[in-house]
Amino acid sequence: MTRSTLIVLKTVVWIGCLLPLGSLALKLVNAAPGPDQTAEIASVTGLTALWLLAGGLAISPIRALSPRLSWLIKFRRLLGLFVFFYATLHMLTWLGLYAGFDLTTIKTDVTKRRFIIMGVTTWLLLLPLAATSTTWAIRKLGGKNWNRLHMLVYLAAITAMVHYWWKVKTGVMSPAPYTLVLVVLLGVRPLLKWRRRARAAAV
């Protein structure tokens, strides 16, 4: 892949990742202020973070199944940072718009609402991944340690889905499609690892 092609593709990815935020901003400008706006912000930022997380997790299986698409690895870090960006906006929606940055309200939410606990846990799992996303961090930690640390993304995917299920009312199945996608993406990894080992043993 040429440098110019990579730049074009990264630009497209940037635009694609920012489209939900731009669409949300336009919608909020044209809507009347109120609790519905807060709910919309929470929904868009949370769901966008989930889809981008799924997109990042899909890169390794796709590369394993189709080596011609190995260049996709160049976009995994970018997608990961956008996951953290939207997750942070989602967190700030709770802290600012729901809790009003009131420490008493925040403490009550964290201690009494289990979906809040799981949401905060997810953000805390994503934080070190975003903080070590630079080339400098990779060199400082070493490749193996960096890879071990970034396996936290799998746990973050699980806690994110638990957060979503605990957030909706009993019987609401809106988290199901996201759960199915993430279960497939996580479940296929051991199979691909076994496949690599079987091929290596056969050589």
Phi, psi and omega per residue, in radians:
M1 nan 2.280 -3.127
T2 -1.338 2.815 -3.128
R3 -1.096 -0.704 -3.125
S4 -1.133 -0.679 3.108
T5 -1.133 -0.716 3.129
L6 -1.093 -0.732 3.130
I7 -1.087 -0.764 3.131
V8 -1.080 -0.803 -3.121
L9 -1.133 -0.698 3.110
K10 -1.147 -0.627 3.089
T11 -1.105 -0.740 3.111
V12 -1.089 -0.741 3.130
V13 -1.117 -0.755 3.096
W14 -1.002 -0.837 -3.128
I15 -1.095 -0.778 3.139
G16 -1.068 -0.704 -3.135
C17 -1.226 -0.511 -3.113
L18 -1.563 -0.229 -3.128
L19 -0.994 -0.780 3.123
P20 -1.033 -0.649 3.140
L21 -1.205 -0.736 3.114
G22 -1.128 -0.749 3.117
S23 -1.101 -0.708 3.105
L24 -1.101 -0.766 -3.129
A25 -1.054 -0.784 3.124
L26 -1.096 -0.694 -3.136
K27 -1.143 -0.698 -3.120
L28 -1.225 -0.620 3.129
V29 -1.091 -0.653 -3.074
N30 -1.593 0.012 -3.119
A31 -1.879 2.763 3.113
A32 -1.344 2.447 3.119
P33 -1.057 2.586 3.119
G34 2.767 -3.103 -3.100
P35 -1.081 -0.486 3.128
D36 -1.103 -0.602 3.107
Q37 -1.130 -0.762 3.128
T38 -1.074 -0.766 3.123
A39 -1.096 -0.672 3.138
E40 -1.154 -0.733 3.110
I41 -1.074 -0.806 -3.137
A42 -1.080 -0.730 -3.116
S43 -1.157 -0.873 -3.076
V44 -1.134 -0.794 -3.108
T45 -1.173 -0.702 -3.135
G46 -1.180 -0.815 -3.108
L47 -1.208 -0.622 3.094
T48 -1.133 -0.714 3.088
A49 -1.050 -0.706 3.140
L50 -1.128 -0.812 -3.118
W51 -1.148 -0.677 3.102
L52 -1.191 -0.614 3.062
L53 -1.084 -0.758 3.094
A54 -1.096 -0.698 3.117
G55 -1.090 -0.723 3.106
G56 -1.157 -0.694 3.136
L57 -1.228 -0.396 -3.117
A58 -1.338 -0.329 -3.023
I59 -1.105 -0.830 -3.114
S60 -1.082 -0.831 3.083
P61 -1.063 -0.683 3.127
I62 -1.105 -0.740 3.119
R63 -1.124 -0.654 -3.135
A64 -1.178 -0.646 -3.117
L65 -1.441 -0.459 -3.121
S66 -2.424 1.578 -3.111
P67 -0.972 -0.427 3.118
R68 -1.094 -0.366 -3.123
L69 -1.728 0.408 -3.118
S70 -1.079 -0.394 3.138
W71 -1.146 -0.259 3.130
L72 -1.071 -0.402 -3.127
I73 -1.030 -0.433 -3.130
K74 -1.189 -0.227 -3.093
F75 -1.869 -0.078 -3.072
R76 -1.152 -0.738 -3.139
R77 -1.117 -0.717 3.130
L78 -1.089 -0.791 3.100
L79 -1.094 -0.697 3.122
G80 -1.065 -0.705 3.120
L81 -1.181 -0.640 3.083
F82 -1.214 -0.570 3.034
V83 -1.027 -0.825 -3.129
F84 -1.164 -0.649 3.115
F85 -1.039 -0.877 -3.127
Y86 -1.242 -0.606 3.084
A87 -1.114 -0.634 3.109
T88 -1.201 -0.720 3.065
L89 -1.085 -0.673 3.097
H90 -1.098 -0.768 3.112
M91 -1.117 -0.758 -3.130
L92 -1.165 -0.516 3.072
T93 -1.074 -0.743 3.079
W94 -1.181 -0.883 -3.068
L95 -1.080 -0.760 -3.032
G96 -1.593 -0.854 -3.002
L97 -1.533 -0.565 3.108
Y98 -1.599 -0.823 -3.077
A99 -1.648 -0.207 3.121
G100 1.091 0.460 -3.095
F101 0.968 0.433 3.105
D102 -1.507 2.087 -3.039
L103 -1.086 -0.625 3.135
T104 -1.148 -0.765 3.118
T105 -1.134 -0.739 3.136
I106 -1.076 -0.786 3.140
K107 -1.084 -0.724 3.125
T108 -1.106 -0.776 3.135
D109 -1.070 -0.789 -3.074
V110 -1.154 -0.629 -3.063
T111 -1.522 -0.390 -3.015
K112 -2.024 -0.282 -3.114
R113 -1.970 1.931 -3.014
R114 -1.163 -0.524 3.128
F115 -1.218 -0.513 3.059
I116 -1.187 -0.764 3.112
I117 -0.987 -0.793 -3.105
M118 -1.228 -0.587 3.087
G119 -1.149 -0.783 3.096
V120 -1.101 -0.708 3.106
T121 -1.030 -0.770 3.127
T122 -1.059 -0.792 -3.134
W123 -1.105 -0.716 3.126
L124 -1.140 -0.560 3.082
L125 -1.235 -0.595 -3.140
L126 -1.354 -0.455 -3.076
L127 -0.986 -0.913 3.141
P128 -1.155 -0.447 3.108
L129 -1.215 -0.741 3.097
A130 -1.181 -0.681 -3.107
A131 -1.176 -0.429 -3.114
T132 -1.938 0.516 -3.090
S133 -1.506 -0.054 -3.099
T134 -1.511 2.779 3.083
T135 -1.089 -0.636 3.111
W136 -1.050 -0.750 -3.130
A137 -1.132 -0.664 3.120
I138 -1.097 -0.772 3.121
R139 -1.139 -0.719 -3.087
K140 -1.169 -0.749 -3.107
L141 -1.388 -0.508 -3.005
G142 1.563 2.537 -3.034
G143 -0.976 -0.795 -3.093
K144 -1.154 -0.789 3.134
N145 -1.135 -0.666 3.132
W146 -1.115 -0.760 3.128
N147 -1.119 -0.698 3.108
R148 -1.093 -0.794 3.136
L149 -1.048 -0.737 -3.051
H150 -1.360 -0.021 2.966
M151 -1.239 -0.192 3.046
L152 -1.046 -0.363 -3.133
V153 -1.067 -0.559 3.125
Y154 -1.174 -0.734 3.095
L155 -1.157 -0.670 3.119
A156 -1.098 -0.651 3.100
A157 -1.100 -0.705 3.139
I158 -1.184 -0.832 -3.120
T159 -1.148 -0.565 3.103
A160 -1.111 -0.732 3.135
M161 -1.212 -0.664 3.083
V162 -1.093 -0.734 3.085
H163 -0.982 -0.783 -3.119
Y164 -1.163 -0.794 -3.137
W165 -1.111 -0.696 -3.136
W166 -1.275 -0.372 -3.133
K167 -1.320 -0.715 -3.069
V168 -1.403 2.835 3.138
K169 -1.273 2.713 3.110
T170 -1.009 2.276 -3.141
G171 1.702 -0.311 3.091
V172 -1.357 2.214 -3.014
M173 -1.875 0.253 -3.114
S174 -1.029 -0.506 3.100
P175 -1.304 -0.204 -3.016
A176 -1.013 -0.821 -3.132
P177 -1.060 -0.723 3.126
Y178 -1.143 -0.711 3.128
T179 -1.091 -0.765 -3.139
L180 -1.051 -0.807 -3.140
V181 -1.069 -0.820 -3.102
L182 -1.195 -0.642 3.095
V183 -1.090 -0.747 3.108
V184 -1.105 -0.795 -3.102
L185 -1.150 -0.622 3.101
L186 -1.368 -0.678 -3.083
G187 -1.244 -0.472 -3.103
V188 -1.310 -0.337 -3.081
R189 -1.090 -0.837 3.086
P190 -1.056 -0.601 3.127
L191 -1.158 -0.725 3.120
L192 -1.193 -0.630 3.092
K193 -1.125 -0.750 3.082
W194 -1.092 -0.674 3.131
R195 -1.108 -0.739 3.113
R196 -1.096 -0.755 -3.141
R197 -1.126 -0.689 3.139
A198 -1.138 -0.692 3.117
R199 -1.174 -0.701 3.137
A200 -1.139 -0.664 3.139
A201 -1.207 -0.484 -3.107
A202 -1.400 -0.285 -3.109
V203 -1.290 nan nan
